[in-house]
Amino acid sequence: MTSPAVLILLGPPGAGKGTQARMLEERFGLIQLSTGDLLRAAVAAGTPAGMAAKSVMESGGLVSDDIVLAILKDRLGEPDVTAGVILDGFPRTAGQAEALDDLLAGAGQKVNVAISLEVDDEAMIDRVAGRYTCAACGEGYHDTNKRPQRDGTCDKCGGTAFKRRADDNADTARARLEAYHAQTAPLIAHYRSHGVLETIDAMGSIADIAAALDPIVTRAVQ
C-alpha cells in the first residue's frame, strides 16, 4: 500500500496558498492541514496532545513543536488522508522541517514535494493592500484585480457590506514579506538540499498557477 503523499506549500501572505490548496483538495482528493485547524480539532476531540495544547494556550503560551508534531502524527493516522495531505503553516523553520522529516520517517513516509510560490515583492504588496471580502459570505475581492460584477454587490451572495483586514495595508504587507523571507530562506534551503523543492511563478492568474502546480502534484501523489 502506498503511503499518503505529503506536500508542503510555501509562499508569503497573499501568494494564493489557500486558494490553490482548496483547488488541489478538489482535484486530487488531498486534505489541507493548517496548524490552527489541527490544534482546534485536537482540543475539541480531547486527545492527549490536544489537552496538552489546550493547557498551554489557556495559559497564554505558545504551543511547542513537540505538541504540534504529536497532533500532526495523530491526524496523519486518520482514514480520510489516504490520498495525501497539504501542510499549511508548518513547518516554518529548518528545525521544524527536520523534526517533521523524523516523524514521517518513523511512519514510513516523507515529504514528497515542497512547492515555493515565488512572488514579486512590490507587486505582492499592491495585491495584499487592495484586497477585501464580503462581510456576509467571505468571498474575496480586490480593488483592481477582482471587483464585483456590480459595484457594491457581492457576486456570490448578493451582500452589500464589505470589509478589509486592518493589517491589509502596504506598510504591514512589506514588513510581513521581509519577515517571511528571513524565516523561510533556511526552510527553502532544507528542501532544496533534500531534492524535493519545486518553485513556480505565483504572479500569474489563479488558473495559471493551478496549471503550473498540476504536473508537480500529479508526480508527487503517484
Phi and psi in degrees as a GROMACS rama.xvg file:
@    title "Ramachandran Plot"
@    xaxis  label "Phi"
@    yaxis  label "Psi"
@TYPE xy
-73.8674  135.476  THR-2
-70.5669  147.099  SER-3
-57.108  138.92  PRO-4
-70.8163  146.912  ALA-5
-120.15  115.419  VAL-6
-114.231  145.126  LEU-7
-123.42  129.252  ILE-8
-103.696  122.624  LEU-9
-113.571  143.26  LEU-10
166.819  149.283  GLY-11
-70.9497  167.141  PRO-12
-55.088  132.45  PRO-13
92.528  -3.25331  GLY-14
-76.855  -11.7404  ALA-15
98.2011  18.2469  GLY-16
-59.0152  -45.1366  LYS-17
-63.0968  -44.449  GLY-18
-61.7459  -46.8922  THR-19
-68.3079  -36.1081  GLN-20
-62.7842  -41.7274  ALA-21
-63.7999  -38.3328  ARG-22
-68.237  -37.3328  MET-23
-67.911  -35.9769  LEU-24
-57.4313  -46.0002  GLU-25
-68.8836  -41.4933  GLU-26
-76.3989  -35.6766  ARG-27
-115.756  -2.15404  PHE-28
73.4234  20.5469  GLY-29
-79.9074  163.145  LEU-30
-117.377  124.224  ILE-31
-81.8983  129.776  GLN-32
-120.896  108.642  LEU-33
-97.8111  149.957  SER-34
-57.6629  -44.6123  THR-35
-61.4976  -45.1373  GLY-36
-63.8091  -40.9006  ASP-37
-60.6724  -45.6727  LEU-38
-63.3589  -46.6667  LEU-39
-62.726  -41.0253  ARG-40
-66.9615  -40.4368  ALA-41
-66.8433  -39.0693  ALA-42
-64.2846  -45.5619  VAL-43
-63.2028  -35.6912  ALA-44
-78.1259  -16.0222  ALA-45
72.3898  26.316  GLY-46
-68.4225  159.833  THR-47
-55.2357  -44.5509  PRO-48
-66.5725  -36.8064  ALA-49
-64.7482  -40.005  GLY-50
-67.4752  -35.4393  MET-51
-64.9791  -41.27  ALA-52
-64.7765  -41.6774  ALA-53
-60.1565  -42.7689  LYS-54
-60.9694  -43.1042  SER-55
-67.0379  -45.3579  VAL-56
-65.276  -38.6509  MET-57
-67.8884  -23.7875  GLU-58
-89.2607  0.209713  SER-59
85.0944  9.69525  GLY-60
-89.7782  174.177  GLY-61
-94.3426  133.154  LEU-62
-67.3196  130.678  VAL-63
-71.58  160.023  SER-64
-59.0296  -37.1675  ASP-65
-61.4341  -40.6224  ASP-66
-69.3528  -43.8394  ILE-67
-59.4252  -43.0436  VAL-68
-65.6297  -37.7219  LEU-69
-64.9625  -40.6206  ALA-70
-66.3472  -41.1841  ILE-71
-63.9468  -40.153  LEU-72
-60.7463  -43.9302  LYS-73
-60.7881  -43.5653  ASP-74
-66.7222  -37.4864  ARG-75
-68.3111  -15.7969  LEU-76
-89.156  -2.51899  GLY-77
-81.9482  152.482  GLU-78
-70.405  -16.7869  PRO-79
-83.1627  -0.209251  ASP-80
-105.724  22.5676  VAL-81
-62.4236  -30.5469  THR-82
-77.5584  -29.249  ALA-83
137.39  173.267  GLY-84
-132.149  155.088  VAL-85
-114.092  118.567  ILE-86
-89.0227  129.816  LEU-87
-126.65  113.765  ASP-88
93.2514  -1.85067  GLY-89
-152.959  131.484  PHE-90
-79.5116  159.007  PRO-91
-113.498  -14.3453  ARG-92
-133.417  163.731  THR-93
-62.8597  -35.6255  ALA-94
-63.2938  -42.1293  GLY-95
-65.1162  -36.627  GLN-96
-63.7704  -40.8593  ALA-97
-66.2107  -40.4511  GLU-98
-65.1762  -39.0431  ALA-99
-64.4509  -41.7587  LEU-100
-56.6814  -44.1723  ASP-101
-64.7535  -43.2055  ASP-102
-60.1963  -47.8626  LEU-103
-66.0236  -39.9145  LEU-104
-59.8661  -36.5815  ALA-105
-64.3596  -22.98  GLY-106
-104.011  10.6794  ALA-107
72.7696  24.877  GLY-108
-119.95  176.851  GLN-109
-158.487  167.276  LYS-110
-75.3437  115.225  VAL-111
-75.9371  -37.9726  ASN-112
-159.225  141.866  VAL-113
-116.114  118.774  ALA-114
-109.019  120.024  ILE-115
-98.3866  120.499  SER-116
-85.8067  107.148  LEU-117
-86.6673  135.785  GLU-118
-131.572  160.415  VAL-119
-90.3512  121.012  ASP-120
-58.4411  -47.8886  ASP-121
-65.5976  -40.3818  GLU-122
-65.3732  -34.7508  ALA-123
-67.5622  -36.7261  MET-124
-61.7627  -43.1958  ILE-125
-62.2673  -39.8064  ASP-126
-63.8431  -46.2178  ARG-127
-69.0595  -42.317  VAL-128
-67.8994  -20.5361  ALA-129
-98.2548  2.3134  GLY-130
-91.1985  151.033  ARG-131
-154.762  168.673  TYR-132
-133.224  158.603  THR-133
-68.9335  129.85  CYS-134
-68.5224  -21.7623  ALA-135
-87.5685  -50.0523  ALA-136
-113.521  -10.0498  CYS-137
85.7056  4.65273  GLY-138
-59.3472  136.205  GLU-139
-90.4195  144.385  GLY-140
-138.764  173.153  TYR-141
-146.132  146.715  HIS-142
-56.248  -36.4078  ASP-143
-120.513  -34.0798  THR-144
-84.1093  -27.0326  ASN-145
-154.256  80.4128  LYS-146
-88.3856  154.543  ARG-147
-59.4197  149.011  PRO-148
-59.5231  -36.64  GLN-149
-115.258  121.216  ARG-150
-52.2451  130.3  ASP-151
81.922  4.68016  GLY-152
-131.898  124.966  THR-153
-65.134  131.247  CYS-154
-63.5556  -32.4165  ASP-155
-83.6202  -45.4699  LYS-156
-122.55  -6.04917  CYS-157
81.6027  5.49802  GLY-158
-64.8662  156.637  GLY-159
-120.404  6.54572  THR-160
-110.72  135.691  ALA-161
-129.124  160.669  PHE-162
-145.003  156.246  LYS-163
-121.995  144.798  ARG-164
-70.3232  140.785  ARG-165
-60.6126  -28.9076  ALA-166
-92.5275  5.8356  ASP-167
-87.5008  73.7623  ASP-168
-141.239  165.678  ASN-169
-61.6805  -44.0528  ALA-170
-64.4466  -45.0357  ASP-171
-66.2679  -40.7489  THR-172
-61.6939  -41.0188  ALA-173
-64.5459  -43.0151  ARG-174
-64.644  -39.7654  ALA-175
-66.4477  -37.6379  ARG-176
-65.4372  -43.297  LEU-177
-61.723  -42.7652  GLU-178
-64.8169  -40.0171  ALA-179
-61.37  -48.4508  TYR-180
-62.3314  -41.4718  HIS-181
-64.2944  -41.5233  ALA-182
-74.8749  -36.2352  GLN-183
-90.4269  -20.6473  THR-184
-51.8979  -47.4388  ALA-185
-65.5817  -31.2948  PRO-186
-67.5076  -43.5424  LEU-187
-62.6154  -41.0653  ILE-188
-62.4973  -37.5804  ALA-189
-60.3201  -50.0145  HIS-190
-74.1992  -28.1262  TYR-191
-64.8909  -42.2386  ARG-192
-66.6122  -24.0124  SER-193
-91.2456  0.536812  HIS-194
73.498  21.6723  GLY-195
-119.806  9.46053  VAL-196
-85.8523  132.743  LEU-197
-126.175  142.815  GLU-198
-122.92  141.736  THR-199
-135.68  153.776  ILE-200
-76.0321  117.233  ASP-201
-104.004  20.5111  ALA-202
-96.4382  -2.09363  MET-203
-83.6361  -165.945  GLY-204
-73.3715  166.447  SER-205
-57.0342  -41.3404  ILE-206
-66.3434  -38.8088  ALA-207
-65.2385  -42.5892  ASP-208
-64.6476  -43.3851  ILE-209
-60.4746  -40.2159  ALA-210
-65.5637  -34.9984  ALA-211
-72.3018  -34.1955  ALA-212
-71.853  -33.6108  LEU-213
-52.7269  -54.5146  ASP-214
-66.5153  -31.5529  PRO-215
-65.6034  -46.3826  ILE-216
-71.4591  -35.7759  VAL-217
-57.5565  -44.8139  THR-218
-64.8554  -38.4022  ARG-219
-67.3621  -34.1084  ALA-220
-93.2134  -4.83209  VAL-221
